[in-house]
Amino acid sequence: DGGITQSPKYLFRKEGQNVTLSCEQNLNHDAMYWYRQDPGQGLRLIYYSQIVNDFQKGDIAEGYSVSREKKESFPLTVTSAQKNPTAFYLCASGKGRDSDTQYFGPGTRLTVL
Amino acid sequence: QKEVEQNSGPLSVPEGAIASLNCTYSDRVSQSFFWYRQYSGKSPELIMSIYSNGDKEDGRFTAQLNKASQYVSLLIRDSQPSDSATYLCAVNWNSNSGYALNFGKGTSLLVTP
């Protein structure tokens, strides 16, 4: 059963803690993306990766970090440097190269207590 | 600055009517355009992509693209209450590292029985 999975679905964090959001895909896609969605703000790009062991900052990368050690996995760490991390986090993947179509996972809702 | 503009709505149409959703973009070199549907609390779901000027039809959905006017639209024929959702317009941009998408903030559609 192919698709994109994100875990956990809901995550609660205390201020000052780092948390890592998981994103896994079994679609054999080269490209993976992380977005943040706030009410009324649309989707904003955090980081993206077109190939294993390479990634680029998006528009709002400050306070976040990523790794791309495997083609299937693109975890996002929300660090304590991110001042307003409460949001809906969406992971997407795509074939990359000559295709820019993206497909989304179910999302992780992060709340800072 | 790459921008994608959508009217936030809500756009209210009666069941069975045609819903027309509009999007303008600022990057003249954009080549790929996408419409996503997002139900409340869920992740975006790809509806259609369009790459060439003109119309593209898929079932009850028609995407229209006019690159000279930097305008893309989505028509939903025979609107159903289940079409009530937020519709996101996305436009590609090419960086040195590959493709990414810019998203509009979305238009909320309400189909009333």
Contacts between the chains, C-beta under 8 A, distances in Angstrom:
chain1	res1	chain2	res2	distance
A	31	B	98	6.7
A	31	B	99	7.2
A	33	B	100	7.2
A	35	B	103	7.8
A	40	B	8	7.4
A	40	B	105	6.6
A	41	B	105	6.5
A	42	B	88	7.0
A	42	B	103	5.0
A	42	B	104	6.0
A	42	B	105	3.8
A	42	B	106	6.0
A	43	B	44	7.5
A	43	B	88	7.1
A	43	B	103	4.1
A	44	B	103	8.0
A	45	B	100	5.9
A	45	B	101	7.7
A	45	B	102	8.0
A	48	B	97	8.0
A	48	B	98	7.6
A	48	B	100	5.7
A	50	B	97	6.0
A	50	B	98	3.8
A	50	B	99	7.7
A	54	B	97	7.6
A	56	B	95	6.9
A	56	B	97	4.6
A	56	B	98	7.8
A	58	B	100	6.9
A	90	B	43	5.6
A	90	B	44	7.3
A	94	B	99	7.7
A	96	B	98	6.2
A	96	B	99	7.1
A	99	B	99	7.9
A	100	B	32	5.1
A	100	B	92	4.5
A	100	B	99	3.8
A	100	B	100	7.7
A	100	B	101	6.6
A	101	B	32	7.8
A	101	B	34	7.0
A	101	B	46	6.9
A	101	B	49	6.0
A	102	B	34	7.8
A	102	B	46	7.7
A	102	B	90	7.8
A	102	B	101	6.1
A	103	B	46	6.3
A	104	B	36	7.9
A	104	B	43	4.3
A	104	B	44	5.1
A	104	B	45	7.4
A	105	B	43	6.3
A	106	B	42	7.4
A	106	B	43	5.3
A	107	B	42	7.5
A	107	B	43	4.7
